[in-house]
Every structure is written in structure tokens, then in C-alpha cells.
Amino acid sequence: MSRWLVGVGVVCVSVVARADDVFYVATEGSNAVHQVQVSQGGGSQLLPDLSHPSLDRPFALATRARGDLFINSRGPCTACLGGGLTDLFSFACGTLSGTGRATAAGPRNPHGVCVVGDTAYMVDSYNGRVVRYTLSDSDPPLLSGAYALPTSPWGGRGIVAAPALGELLIADCCNAPGVHRYQLHADGSLTYRSSIFGNGMNQPHSMAISPWGELFVGSLRAGGVVSRFVFDSNGNAVPNGIISGNGMNTPGAPIFSSWGELVVFNFSSPVASRFLFDGSHNAIPNGTISIPSPAITVARKGEVPAMIAMAAQNDGCIGGAVSLTLVGASDLLTYQWMHDGVPVSPDDNPTAAAPTFTIPFLRSSDVGSYTCLVNTGCGQTQSTPVPVRICAGDYNCDGGVDGTDVQSFFADWERGLESADINADGGIDGADVSAFFEHWEAGC
């Protein structure tokens, strides 16, 4: 199980262990995508390659929840003018069923691809932009509505979604070497937030988000180093050391297995380096496996992308309305919203089975953490928790905290109305008066 981003008005990742994983490995020069099966117990084996006459220098790979594999073929690169997200291998929960094609509008040296719901984002490096596509529900799927978001630096390479942050991260290898952070909005647009530099990064290319939300960055000119960054409670990136050794040679493609092991596919040697993690998330070398040729990018078969949870406004007043919206929603998916881990019954709230969950009349009992369990038909994913809070001091919901709120509260308290149960203990008594004034005096 993996998890993605949610908000008011759209992942951290949980993991279900399997006996083995299959990784798709793009090597660009072979005009094929290799398949490497890796066992949790340590073994590995090569499976038949995926090939197609239209493949021309396959570079970036991405998967969609229902099992589609998207391959960015760069094409002839005399001036790196060709390519685009052109080849779509359609899978029905992992079984190849067909291919489809679409052509991007004038990409120059296209690189990484990231899929959020039914939207694909491709780094169009030499045009200094991200191209956004809408993915159809057909089989095979087709791309439509390609247009540019002028956010990516010309040195953009890999792109990954950071579910818990509600962001897309772009590795910049050459312009301002580091990782650039862009807030992902409910309409699919991006806004630059900040950049991450240092901690051993040197020509960073590909990235991975761990099951516990940490960022791992592979650099092609860092002497075999993967840089680690954690995010504090305010979303700031904090260097968390580096991983080196264990056969790494210009680690270009880090990825996590379904059981939480880090597998680093190398750019300059036909090996992948494996690392396990202890209870404190310290990396422990776990040997290497052979791959057909040095890897450019890699994706995991059967991976269920997480959903992005973005809260436009999760502080409400008693009696007000709050909405939570999943970025990356799709008609192919089914939804179940949960409050503090308990499913909300659609009989009590019909929006509990919709991508946008609305609390029309906020009560004290509604305060807590909300997540959405998404069923793709091929697996399940869960959104990042979004807290819903109440500004109890603004009791009359007029946007201010003043004497009128005191009057409104006592009017409801004397009548024993549920809205006056400020401490949500099921009773209307003096404890609610104390709780109300605590909020009122604090201004919220």
C-alpha cells in the first residue's frame, strides 16, 4: 500500500510487503525496457524485455494506479529536439494489454516523468518548463491537452511527488544543482516554493521518497553518493547525511521496494545496490544485484501512486463548512474517507465515497485527522492525513472573536445545544464554558 497528497477545498507511504518486486529499467541505448525481478530474500533474475518498434532511446518511466506504464522516449538527439511522453504500455493490473502513443508539443531534451492521478508531468529540460498531460481512461490510454508550466529550470532532470508536502520536486543537475520544490494545487498548476542545496549533491538526477517521507537524491557526479533530507514540522528540508559504498557508481536511479528496501540503480555500472533500514532508519548495505546495463531511470511494477492531500482551509468555526479534496482523483478509482482511522459511513455523509469530502456543519466531534482510502482495482493507497480544527472562539462564525461570540455561546449553552459541547465529551456543562473561554481568550 502506498499513499499520496490531500487538501481542503488533495503522500507519505505505507508499505505492504510482498515476496518479490519487478522493476522496469530504462537504459536508453538498448531501445528496450528491461525487467528485473528482485526477491525480498535477496535473489534476483532477469525477465523478458519490454520492446516496441516505436521505442527510441527510452529514458523516463512512470506508472499509473491502474497499472499503466508510461515511457518517455527521447528520440534522435542530434540537438535533443525529439522525444516526449510518446509510448504508453497499457497494463490491466500488471498484465500487458496494448500500447498507445501521443506526441508532445516541441519538447527539447525531455527527461523525468511523474504521474499524479490522471495527470502526467514531464520535465522538458531545454525549454525550461514542465509539460502537463491529461491521461485518458481508454485502453490503451492516450495523452491529450499538452501544455507548459514555466517552472522547470533548464537543468531539470528527475521529477517526483512528495505526498506529505503536497509538492512536486525537480532535480536540477546543471543550472543551480539541487532540488527545486513546487507546490501542487488542486487545479494541477505549480507554484515555486523553495530549493534544496548541499549535503553532497552534485549533478542530482533522480529522487525517491521513502515510506516514512524522507527524500533520497542520487547524484551522477558525487562519487557514488545518495543524499538524504528529512522535513521538519514546518516542511523545511533538513540534511540527514549521505549513503555511499556497497557498489554504488554514479547512482542515478534510487527506488524503494514494496517492503521498504532502497535499491539504487547505477548510471555507470550494470549493478544495483541494495540497502535495508533499521528502526532508526539507518541504512544497512544488503549486497548488489546485476542488471542488463547501466540504468537511466527505473519504476516499480504494480506500484500504487499515493494521493496528494492539500487543505485549502482546515480551520473552521462551529457550524461552518469544511471540504477536503484529493488532487489526482479519477473516475477509475473508488474512495472511502476516514476520521481518525474510522470509516465515515456514506449513509451519514454521501461525500464519504467521493474525491471531495465535505463537512457541511462543523461540530466539535468532527475535529481530528482525515484520510482517504483509495481503491484502484489493482491495489489500495491512502492519502496523507489532514487535520481538521475548530476556531471555537469565533463561535458565531462571523470571522472575528469578540463579545458577540460570548453571547451566542451562552445562548446555545443554556439551551443545551450540541454546538456548545466545546470539549466534545458528550455533555453540556461548566467544562464547556472553561473550554470556550480558553479559545476565546486565545483569539481562536
MOTA-V766260 format. One record per residue. N is the residue number from 1. OMEGA is omega in whole degrees, 0 to 359 (* if undefined). D_CENTER is the distance of its C-alpha to the mean C-alpha in Angstrom with 1 decimal. Layout:
<<N,OMEGA,D_CENTER> <N,OMEGA,D_CENTER>>
//
This chain:
<<1,174,12.9> <2,185,9.2> <3,179,7.2> <4,188,4.4> <5,173,5.7> <6,176,9.8> <7,177,12.9> <8,177,16.7> <9,*,18.6> <10,*,10.4> <11,146,4.4> <12,189,7.3> <13,170,8.5> <14,192,12.0> <15,170,14.1> <16,185,17.0> <17,173,19.4> <18,180,21.1> <19,180,24.2> <20,176,22.7> <21,171,19.9> <22,179,20.4> <23,171,18.7> <24,184,19.2> <25,176,20.6> <26,181,21.4> <27,172,24.5> <28,186,25.5> <29,186,29.2> <30,185,29.7> <31,176,28.5> <32,175,26.9> <33,181,23.7> <34,174,24.7> <35,180,23.6> <36,177,23.9> <37,183,24.0> <38,180,23.5> <39,176,25.0> <40,180,23.9> <41,174,27.5> <42,182,27.6> <43,177,28.9> <44,175,27.5> <45,179,28.9> <46,175,28.5> <47,180,28.1> <48,179,29.4> <49,167,27.7> <50,180,26.0> <51,180,28.2> <52,182,29.1> <53,183,31.7> <54,181,29.3> <55,180,27.2> <56,183,28.2> <57,178,26.5> <58,185,23.2> <59,186,20.7> <60,181,17.0> <61,174,15.3> <62,179,12.3> <63,174,12.2> <64,189,11.9> <65,185,12.0> <66,175,15.8> <67,179,16.3> <68,173,16.8> <69,180,16.7> <70,184,16.6> <71,176,18.7> <72,176,19.4> <73,184,23.1> <74,178,24.4> <75,179,28.0> <76,188,31.2> <77,175,30.6> <78,174,34.0> <79,182,32.4> <80,181,28.8> <81,184,29.2> <82,174,28.2> <83,185,25.0> <84,179,22.0> <85,194,19.6> <86,185,22.7> <87,182,22.6> <88,176,20.8> <89,186,21.6> <90,178,21.4> <91,171,21.0> <92,183,21.9> <93,174,19.9> <94,180,20.5> <95,182,24.0> <96,182,24.7> <97,179,26.3> <98,177,26.6> <99,176,25.5> <100,182,25.0> <101,171,25.0> <102,185,24.3> <103,178,25.2> <104,182,23.4> <105,171,25.6> <106,178,27.1> <107,177,24.3> <108,182,25.7> <109,179,24.3> <110,182,20.8> <111,192,18.3> <112,178,14.6> <113,177,12.6> <114,180,9.0> <115,174,8.7> <116,183,7.2> <117,178,9.8> <118,178,13.1> <119,177,12.3> <120,178,12.3> <121,180,12.3> <122,178,14.9> <123,179,16.2> <124,198,19.9> <125,188,21.3> <126,172,25.0> <127,178,24.6> <128,185,22.4> <129,169,19.8> <130,177,16.6> <131,183,17.7> <132,180,15.9> <133,169,16.9> <134,183,17.1> <135,182,17.2> <136,177,20.1> <137,182,20.7> <138,179,23.6> <139,4,24.3> <140,179,23.7> <141,178,21.2> <142,178,22.1> <143,177,20.6> <144,174,22.1> <145,179,22.0> <146,174,21.1> <147,191,21.3> <148,170,20.4> <149,187,18.5> <150,184,20.6> <151,188,18.1> <152,174,17.9> <153,184,20.8> <154,177,23.0> <155,182,22.0> <156,179,18.3> <157,181,17.3> <158,176,13.8> <159,181,10.6> <160,176,7.0> <161,175,3.8> <162,190,4.4> <163,185,3.6> <164,181,7.3> <165,187,8.4> <166,187,7.3> <167,163,7.5> <168,180,7.6> <169,181,9.7> <170,176,12.7> <171,179,15.3> <172,186,18.8> <173,200,21.3> <174,185,24.5> <175,174,24.8> <176,192,23.6> <177,182,22.2> <178,180,19.1> <179,181,15.5> <180,186,15.2> <181,180,12.7> <182,178,12.3> <183,178,11.6> <184,183,10.1> <185,184,12.8> <186,179,13.5> <187,178,15.7> <188,180,13.2> <189,182,14.9> <190,175,14.0> <191,180,16.0> <192,180,16.6> <193,182,16.2> <194,179,17.5> <195,179,17.7> <196,181,17.8> <197,172,20.9> <198,180,23.1> <199,174,22.8> <200,181,24.1> <201,180,21.8> <202,189,24.1> <203,178,22.9> <204,182,19.2> <205,184,17.7> <206,184,14.7> <207,174,12.0> <208,175,10.1> <209,183,8.2> <210,176,10.7> <211,179,10.9> <212,172,12.2> <213,179,9.6> <214,180,11.9> <215,176,11.5> <216,185,13.8> <217,176,15.4> <218,182,18.0> <219,182,21.0> <220,182,23.7> <221,183,26.5> <222,177,26.0> <223,178,28.3> <224,184,25.8> <225,168,23.5> <226,182,19.8> <227,182,19.1> <228,177,17.2> <229,172,15.9> <230,181,15.3> <231,181,14.5> <232,185,17.4> <233,177,17.7> <234,178,17.9> <235,179,14.7> <236,179,17.0> <237,181,16.3> <238,178,19.0> <239,183,20.2> <240,177,20.4> <241,182,22.7> <242,173,22.4> <243,180,22.7> <244,178,25.6> <245,179,28.2> <246,174,28.1> <247,181,28.7> <248,180,25.9> <249,188,27.2> <250,184,25.0> <251,185,21.7> <252,188,19.7> <253,174,17.0> <254,178,15.5> <255,179,13.5> <256,176,13.4> <257,180,15.5> <258,179,15.2> <259,172,17.6> <260,177,15.8> <261,176,18.0> <262,176,17.1> <263,184,18.7> <264,178,19.4> <265,188,20.8> <266,183,23.4> <267,187,24.3> <268,178,28.0> <269,183,29.0> <270,176,28.5> <271,173,27.1> <272,183,23.8> <273,185,23.8> <274,180,22.6> <275,170,21.9> <276,181,21.9> <277,176,21.2> <278,183,23.7> <279,177,23.3> <280,179,22.9> <281,171,20.2> <282,182,22.9> <283,180,22.5> <284,180,25.3> <285,183,26.3> <286,177,26.5> <287,182,28.3> <288,173,27.4> <289,179,27.3> <290,176,28.8> <291,186,27.0> <292,180,29.0> <293,180,28.4> <294,188,26.3> <295,171,22.7> <296,178,21.0> <297,183,17.5> <298,174,16.3> <299,182,14.1> <300,179,14.5> <301,178,16.5> <302,180,15.6> <303,178,11.9> <304,181,10.3> <305,179,6.7> <306,178,5.2> <307,182,6.1> <308,180,5.9> <309,182,9.2> <310,182,11.4> <311,176,15.0> <312,179,17.6> <313,181,20.2> <314,171,20.2> <315,180,23.7> <316,175,26.4> <317,180,30.0> <318,182,32.0> <319,178,32.6> <320,181,29.9> <321,176,26.9> <322,177,23.2> <323,176,20.4> <324,185,16.7> <325,176,14.7> <326,170,11.6> <327,182,10.0> <328,179,9.7> <329,182,12.8> <330,176,15.2> <331,179,18.8> <332,188,18.2> <333,171,16.4> <334,192,18.2> <335,172,17.2> <336,178,18.7> <337,182,18.2> <338,178,19.3> <339,183,21.2> <340,177,21.3> <341,181,20.4> <342,180,23.1> <343,174,22.6> <344,183,23.9> <345,175,26.6> <346,177,26.5> <347,179,30.3> <348,180,29.9> <349,183,27.1> <350,181,26.4> <351,178,23.1> <352,179,21.8> <353,182,21.2> <354,179,19.6> <355,174,16.2> <356,182,17.9> <357,184,19.6> <358,170,22.7> <359,188,25.0> <360,182,28.1> <361,187,30.3> <362,177,28.7> <363,180,30.7> <364,181,30.7> <365,179,29.7> <366,180,26.4> <367,178,25.2> <368,184,22.5> <369,182,18.8> <370,175,17.1> <371,177,14.4> <372,175,14.1> <373,185,14.6> <374,177,13.7> <375,183,16.0> <376,189,15.5> <377,177,19.0> <378,184,17.9> <379,181,16.0> <380,174,14.2> <381,183,10.8> <382,183,10.8> <383,173,9.2> <384,179,9.3> <385,176,13.0> <386,179,14.6> <387,172,18.3> <388,182,21.0> <389,178,24.1> <390,171,27.6> <391,187,29.8> <392,179,32.9> <393,176,35.2> <394,190,34.7> <395,182,36.3> <396,174,37.5> <397,179,34.3> <398,178,36.1> <399,179,33.8> <400,178,36.2> <401,186,37.4> <402,184,41.2> <403,180,44.3> <404,178,43.5> <405,178,40.6> <406,180,43.2> <407,181,45.5> <408,180,42.8> <409,183,41.7> <410,177,45.2> <411,179,46.1> <412,180,43.4> <413,181,44.0> <414,178,47.7> <415,178,47.0> <416,181,44.6> <417,183,41.7> <418,181,38.3> <419,180,36.7> <420,177,38.9> <421,187,37.4> <422,182,35.5> <423,174,34.9> <424,178,33.8> <425,178,36.4> <426,180,37.9> <427,178,41.1> <428,185,42.4> <429,183,44.4> <430,179,45.1> <431,178,41.8> <432,176,40.0> <433,179,42.3> <434,181,41.5> <435,179,37.7> <436,183,38.1> <437,175,40.1> <438,177,37.7> <439,184,35.0> <440,181,37.6> <441,178,39.0> <442,178,35.5> <443,178,35.0> <444,*,32.2>>
//
